[in-house]
Amino acid sequence: MDPSSTYHQETTSTDSIMTAYSPNFIKHLVANGIYPAGYKPPDGQQLPKPINLAMLIKILSQERPSSPPVSEGKYAEFMAATTECDLDENVTELTRKITRLIEGTDGADSVCTRGFVFTNFADLTDGTIGKAKPGSVAGARAEQLDSEIRAFLNKYVEPSTCHNLIVPNFFFDAKGPSTSPTSFLGRACYGGALGARGIHALQSLGQGEPAFDGNAYTISATFGRRVLTLYAHHPIKSAGDGRTEYVMTEICSYDLLFGLESYERGVAAYQNARDWAKQMRDGLIIAANQRKANIPNLLTSASSVAKEEDATSDLGINKAQWEAIQARLPWRL
């Protein structure tokens, strides 16, 4: 498999760019305070789980009365699609077929769109890893967030200037048999951390300092080797240097090929998670819009800088101007 098909590669000095398929990708994430599910720190202490983990488990396990029952025929179609794609080792085709069946038709206002390269996001680490491209992603529409806030937080909430999607906080990836579990976990950890960072930026806007409430508002889902797994992602404050770090925590998993009942439970959990993620981002966007009045002149000045004619970046500002905007942020991202 060509890693460039799933993770963006820079056109210059590609040898120095790591992808999720690079052997040291997970190690690099950990070194930068981005922790995958199951990671144990050297000191033996457990990383904090999100405060709302028990609530998430309960929400995801609920039945969906509005969803039509899964027929034996539909389940057989899912099994056939999984087997066919496993034989072809075509992860793109696997994602397309499996996503369509798992997404369903219920909750149409929260469904995922096909993934794209997150070219506009600020680097999550030191610029040595490729740009993320999840298989599928769900986020808000750009017009939901105040335009000045959107310009101010552009590099944290708008993954691409070529798409109308912002504040992504639900991600889905499927993998073929040739993809290692480690690289698959790395993809989900990376995308989820980017989503959690954007949510954290919205929460912290106008607060004077980062808002750490201990809850997760971002979810990633993966499907591979029969199993659908859902993860929560939340920010924490480092006990050492006080930087913002991101923790990935497994919520639940289902063997979708174990039988129709297991498949129904797994699909319901996926759709419940997707709908919940929409409720969270919509609520946080509304709250950020309402707080705008409490940040005098800050957003206005940032927006005016972004409109200067000598702009060179995707946002419409050069590097020095972007750094000047970052310096005025009331918190450390």
C-alpha positions as CSV (number, residue, x, y, z in Angstrom):
1,M,0.0,0.0,0.0
2,D,1.2,3.5,-0.8
3,P,1.1,5.6,2.3
4,S,0.7,8.7,0.3
5,S,-2.8,7.5,-0.6
6,T,-3.9,8.0,3.0
7,Y,-1.5,10.6,4.4
8,H,-0.4,13.7,2.6
9,Q,3.2,13.8,1.6
10,E,5.1,17.1,1.2
11,T,6.4,17.7,-2.3
12,T,9.8,18.7,-0.9
13,S,12.1,16.7,1.4
14,T,9.7,13.7,1.5
15,D,12.3,11.6,3.2
16,S,12.0,13.6,6.3
17,I,8.2,13.4,6.5
18,M,6.8,10.6,8.7
19,T,3.4,9.0,8.1
20,A,1.3,6.6,10.2
21,Y,3.1,3.8,8.4
22,S,6.5,5.0,9.5
23,P,8.0,2.7,12.3
24,N,8.5,5.6,14.7
25,F,5.2,7.4,14.2
26,I,3.6,6.4,17.5
27,K,6.9,7.1,19.3
28,H,6.9,10.6,17.8
29,L,3.3,11.2,18.9
30,V,4.1,10.1,22.4
31,A,7.2,12.3,22.5
32,N,5.0,15.3,21.7
33,G,2.3,14.5,24.3
34,I,-0.2,12.7,22.1
35,Y,-0.9,9.3,23.7
36,P,-2.6,6.4,21.9
37,A,-5.1,4.1,23.7
38,G,-3.3,1.6,26.0
39,Y,-0.2,3.7,26.4
40,K,1.5,3.4,29.9
41,P,3.9,6.2,31.0
42,P,7.3,5.1,32.2
43,D,6.5,6.2,35.8
44,G,3.7,3.6,35.9
45,Q,1.0,6.2,36.4
46,Q,-2.2,5.8,34.4
47,L,-3.2,8.5,32.0
48,P,-6.5,10.2,33.0
49,K,-9.6,8.9,31.4
50,P,-12.2,11.4,30.3
51,I,-14.6,12.2,33.1
52,N,-17.6,11.5,30.8
53,L,-16.4,8.1,29.8
54,A,-19.1,6.2,31.7
55,M,-21.7,8.5,30.2
56,L,-20.3,7.9,26.7
57,I,-20.4,4.1,27.2
58,K,-24.1,4.4,28.3
59,I,-25.0,6.7,25.3
60,L,-23.3,4.5,22.8
61,S,-24.9,1.3,24.0
62,Q,-28.5,2.7,23.6
63,E,-30.8,1.2,21.1
64,R,-31.9,3.4,18.2
65,P,-35.7,3.1,17.8
66,S,-35.7,5.4,14.8
67,S,-33.4,3.1,12.9
68,P,-34.9,0.4,10.7
69,P,-34.0,-3.2,11.8
70,V,-31.1,-4.7,10.0
71,S,-32.2,-7.4,7.6
72,E,-30.4,-10.6,7.0
73,G,-29.9,-9.5,3.5
74,K,-28.2,-6.2,4.5
75,Y,-26.0,-8.1,7.0
76,A,-25.0,-10.6,4.3
77,E,-24.1,-7.6,2.0
78,F,-21.9,-6.3,4.8
79,M,-20.1,-9.6,5.2
80,A,-19.6,-10.0,1.5
81,A,-18.2,-6.5,1.2
82,T,-15.8,-7.1,4.0
83,T,-14.6,-10.4,2.6
84,E,-14.3,-9.0,-0.9
85,C,-12.2,-6.0,0.2
86,D,-10.0,-8.1,2.4
87,L,-9.2,-10.3,-0.6
88,D,-8.5,-7.3,-2.8
89,E,-6.5,-5.5,0.0
90,N,-8.1,-2.3,-1.3
91,V,-8.5,-0.1,1.7
92,T,-10.2,2.7,-0.3
93,E,-12.8,0.4,-1.6
94,L,-13.2,-1.1,1.9
95,T,-13.8,2.3,3.4
96,R,-16.4,3.2,0.8
97,K,-18.4,0.1,1.1
98,I,-18.2,-0.4,4.8
99,T,-18.8,3.2,5.6
100,R,-22.0,3.3,3.5
101,L,-23.4,0.3,5.3
102,I,-22.4,1.4,8.8
103,E,-23.5,5.0,8.3
104,G,-27.0,3.9,7.4
105,T,-29.8,6.4,6.6
106,D,-30.7,7.4,10.1
107,G,-29.3,10.7,11.5
108,A,-28.8,12.2,8.0
109,D,-27.8,15.6,9.5
110,S,-24.8,14.1,11.2
111,V,-23.4,11.7,8.6
112,C,-19.7,11.7,7.7
113,T,-18.3,13.0,4.4
114,R,-15.5,11.3,2.6
115,G,-12.1,12.3,4.1
116,F,-9.8,14.8,2.6
117,V,-6.3,16.1,3.4
118,F,-6.1,18.5,6.3
119,T,-3.8,20.9,4.6
120,N,-4.8,24.0,6.5
121,F,-4.3,22.8,10.1
122,A,-1.3,24.1,12.0
123,D,1.2,21.3,12.7
124,L,0.3,19.3,15.7
125,T,4.0,18.5,16.5
126,D,7.1,19.8,14.9
127,G,6.2,19.6,11.2
128,T,7.9,16.3,10.5
129,I,4.7,14.2,10.1
130,G,2.4,14.3,7.1
131,K,-0.9,16.1,7.0
132,A,-3.8,13.9,8.2
133,K,-6.4,12.4,5.9
134,P,-9.1,10.4,7.6
135,G,-11.2,7.9,5.7
136,S,-14.4,9.7,6.7
137,V,-15.0,12.8,8.8
138,A,-17.9,14.7,10.3
139,G,-17.9,18.4,11.3
140,A,-19.9,21.5,11.3
141,R,-20.7,23.8,8.4
142,A,-18.5,26.8,8.1
143,E,-21.4,29.3,8.4
144,Q,-22.3,27.9,11.8
145,L,-19.3,29.6,13.4
146,D,-19.0,33.4,13.6
147,S,-16.8,34.5,10.6
148,E,-14.4,36.5,12.7
149,I,-13.9,33.6,15.2
150,R,-13.4,31.3,12.2
151,A,-10.7,33.6,10.9
152,F,-9.1,33.9,14.3
153,L,-9.0,30.2,15.0
154,N,-8.6,29.2,11.3
155,K,-5.5,27.0,11.7
156,Y,-7.2,25.0,14.5
157,V,-10.8,24.6,13.3
158,E,-10.8,24.7,9.5
159,P,-8.9,21.6,8.2
160,S,-9.0,22.7,4.5
161,T,-9.8,26.0,2.7
162,C,-11.2,23.9,-0.1
163,H,-14.1,22.4,1.9
164,N,-17.0,23.8,3.9
165,L,-16.4,21.6,6.9
166,I,-15.0,23.0,10.2
167,V,-14.5,21.7,13.8
168,P,-14.2,18.0,12.8
169,N,-14.7,15.9,15.9
170,F,-15.8,12.5,14.5
171,F,-13.5,10.4,12.4
172,F,-13.8,6.9,10.8
173,D,-11.1,4.7,9.2
174,A,-11.2,1.2,7.9
175,K,-8.1,-0.8,7.1
176,G,-7.2,-3.7,4.8
177,P,-5.3,-6.8,5.9
178,S,-1.9,-5.4,4.9
179,T,-2.2,-2.5,7.4
180,S,-0.6,-3.1,10.7
181,P,-2.6,-2.5,13.9
182,T,0.0,0.0,15.1
183,S,-0.2,2.2,12.1
184,F,-4.0,2.0,12.2
185,L,-4.0,3.1,15.8
186,G,-1.6,5.9,14.9
187,R,-3.9,7.3,12.3
188,A,-6.9,7.3,14.7
189,C,-4.8,8.9,17.4
190,Y,-3.4,11.6,15.2
191,G,-6.8,12.6,13.7
192,G,-8.6,12.5,17.0
193,A,-5.9,14.7,18.6
194,L,-6.4,17.3,15.8
195,G,-10.1,17.2,16.4
196,A,-9.7,17.5,20.2
197,R,-7.3,20.5,19.7
198,G,-10.0,22.4,17.7
199,I,-12.7,21.7,20.2
200,H,-10.3,22.8,23.0
201,A,-9.6,26.1,21.1
202,L,-13.3,26.8,20.9
203,Q,-13.8,26.0,24.6
204,S,-10.9,28.2,25.6
205,L,-11.9,31.2,23.5
206,G,-12.3,34.2,25.8
207,Q,-11.5,32.3,28.9
208,G,-8.1,33.8,29.5
209,E,-6.4,30.4,29.9
210,P,-7.0,26.9,28.5
211,A,-10.2,25.3,29.6
212,F,-9.5,21.8,30.9
213,D,-12.8,20.3,32.1
214,G,-11.6,16.7,31.8
215,N,-14.3,15.7,29.3
216,A,-14.0,14.2,25.8
217,Y,-15.9,15.8,22.9
218,T,-14.1,14.1,20.0
219,I,-14.5,10.5,18.9
220,S,-12.7,8.3,16.4
221,A,-13.9,5.0,15.1
222,T,-11.9,2.2,13.3
223,F,-12.9,-1.0,11.6
224,G,-10.5,-3.7,10.8
225,R,-10.1,-7.5,11.2
226,R,-13.8,-7.8,12.0
227,V,-13.8,-5.3,14.9
228,L,-15.3,-1.9,15.1
229,T,-13.7,0.1,17.9
230,L,-14.6,3.6,19.2
231,Y,-12.3,5.9,21.0
232,A,-12.6,9.2,22.9
233,H,-10.0,12.0,22.7
234,H,-9.5,14.7,25.3
235,P,-6.9,17.3,26.2
236,I,-5.0,17.3,29.5
237,K,-2.5,19.8,31.0
238,S,0.9,18.3,31.4
239,A,2.1,18.0,34.9
240,G,5.6,18.9,33.8
241,D,5.8,22.0,31.5
242,G,2.0,22.7,31.5
243,R,1.7,22.1,27.8
244,T,-1.6,20.8,26.3
245,E,-1.4,17.0,25.7
246,Y,-4.0,14.7,24.2
247,V,-5.2,11.3,25.5
248,M,-6.9,8.6,23.4
249,T,-9.2,6.2,25.4
250,E,-11.0,3.1,24.1
251,I,-14.8,3.4,24.7
252,C,-16.0,0.1,23.3
253,S,-15.5,-2.5,20.5
254,Y,-17.7,-4.9,18.6
255,D,-17.0,-7.9,16.4
256,L,-19.3,-7.0,13.4
257,L,-18.9,-10.5,11.9
258,F,-19.9,-12.4,15.0
259,G,-23.5,-12.3,14.1
260,L,-26.5,-10.1,13.3
261,E,-27.0,-9.0,16.9
262,S,-23.4,-8.0,17.4
263,Y,-23.5,-6.1,14.1
264,E,-26.7,-4.2,15.1
265,R,-25.2,-3.2,18.4
266,G,-21.9,-2.1,16.8
267,V,-23.7,0.0,14.1
268,A,-26.0,1.5,16.8
269,A,-22.9,2.5,18.9
270,Y,-21.3,4.1,15.8
271,Q,-24.3,6.1,14.9
272,N,-25.0,7.1,18.5
273,A,-21.4,8.3,18.7
274,R,-21.7,10.2,15.5
275,D,-24.9,11.9,16.6
276,W,-23.5,12.8,20.0
277,A,-20.4,14.3,18.4
278,K,-22.6,16.6,16.4
279,Q,-24.5,17.7,19.5
280,M,-21.2,18.5,21.2
281,R,-19.7,20.6,18.4
282,D,-22.9,22.4,17.7
283,G,-23.3,23.4,21.4
284,L,-19.7,24.5,21.7
285,I,-19.9,26.6,18.5
286,I,-23.0,28.3,19.9
287,A,-21.2,29.0,23.2
288,A,-18.2,30.4,21.4
289,N,-20.4,32.7,19.3
290,Q,-22.1,34.0,22.4
291,R,-18.8,34.7,24.1
292,K,-17.5,36.8,21.3
293,A,-18.9,39.9,22.9
294,N,-16.6,39.4,25.9
295,I,-13.4,39.6,23.8
296,P,-13.2,43.3,22.9
297,N,-11.2,44.1,19.7
298,L,-9.2,40.9,19.8
299,L,-11.1,39.1,17.0
300,T,-11.6,42.3,14.9
301,S,-7.9,43.0,14.8
302,A,-7.0,39.4,14.0
303,S,-9.5,39.4,11.1
304,S,-8.2,42.6,9.7
305,V,-4.7,41.3,9.6
306,A,-5.9,38.2,7.7
307,K,-7.2,40.4,4.9
308,E,-4.0,42.2,4.1
309,E,-3.2,42.2,0.4
310,D,0.3,40.8,0.7
311,A,-1.0,37.5,2.1
312,T,0.9,34.4,1.2
313,S,-0.6,31.5,3.3
314,D,-3.8,29.6,2.8
315,L,-5.4,31.8,5.4
316,G,-4.4,34.9,3.5
317,I,-1.6,36.0,5.8
318,N,2.1,35.4,5.8
319,K,4.1,33.6,8.4
320,A,5.1,36.7,10.4
321,Q,1.5,37.9,10.5
322,W,0.2,34.5,11.6
323,E,2.8,34.4,14.4
324,A,1.6,37.9,15.5
325,I,-2.0,36.6,15.7
326,Q,-0.9,33.6,17.7
327,A,1.0,35.8,20.1
328,R,-2.3,37.6,21.0
329,L,-4.1,34.4,21.8
330,P,-5.4,34.4,25.4
331,W,-4.2,30.8,25.9
332,R,-1.4,28.5,24.9
333,L,-2.6,25.9,22.3
